[in-house]
């Protein structure tokens, strides 16, 4: 037996979401069918609304509600620093540290030849354009510390250094509160390599 | 930094879904922000549509598009058998076997004193009412083979047997294709207990 068409259609749409398989889709559909119509409608309208209200910032490609995003619109931010991240959620993670006060640039991915993603599929050209007027003195590359992220960081460093802009990379090392015993060799190796005088 | 309000609102609504935590909600929201508006709108309308088009069958409490559900509306089904399940997804699972041709009754849960769920929170009264006219000769209890499901099965058996209706329980045992070595003791015990002549 197939479910009635409207349920089938909902299941198909839910299964297209990232991380949602047939079992999760069934659970969500069942939940939606048992809650108040008002609850389901709030979800439906939040989905439609977000597409109408949100676009990407034309400067840094972060999520934006106004003409530019909240960070680019803030005159208090240090326009001499640009932190390069892969995704808007990485930007949000850095903002939560309250340690960085410059601007951002969201690449929307990382270089990954195996997935057919090169610099042209990312917002690299736009980043280089932002460095054109000489006001930026440092680019902090905060791509993920994995193969794709490191490749992207090296690529950007080679591209940007000749422009006379300082390129830095966020540190790799042991997570705070972590346990030396359980650290993998690569992380521990990086932590040793980047040791500092205390 | 908080996300812009429409994103924040979407994240809150997504996190209310079963099995969706903050990380999954962020991934889904990001996916929705990057796909075509038409794709996002299809999901939003599938959610609204399902609430308008689907209700619970007044006889068996399965999902229904018409007055009664597709199973109850089918004159080919054997009205002398009622299979009792916890949720509509269990009904769907049994239908996929093509082994059962009777009717169903969906309890919408199982007895669980720890969660405050007793027979009054389930569709038990409606099940007993369906047995009133003597046309049903067998009730197949297909609640889950866990504590709550077994409790519910025993409770229903005690309630229904005095009405002169046969009550049966689906078998527990080793899953087909499974490995004796990896079976837990309770399942293996049940499989031994329910052994049959070959």
Interface residues (C-beta under 8 A of the other chain):
Chain A: X1 X3 X4 X5 X6 X7 X9 X10 X12 X13 X14 X16 X17 X18 X19 X20 X24 X26 X27 X28 X29 X30 X31 X32 X33 X34 X37 X39 X40 X41 X42 X43 X44 X45 X46 X47 X48 X49 X50 X51 X52 X53 X54 X63 X64 X65 X70 X71 X87 X88 X89 X91 X92 X95 X96 X108
Chain B: X1 X3 X4 X5 X6 X7 X9 X10 X12 X13 X14 X16 X17 X18 X19 X20 X24 X26 X27 X28 X29 X30 X31 X32 X33 X34 X37 X39 X40 X41 X42 X43 X44 X45 X46 X47 X48 X49 X50 X51 X53 X54 X63 X64 X65 X70 X71 X87 X88 X89 X91 X92 X95 X96 X108
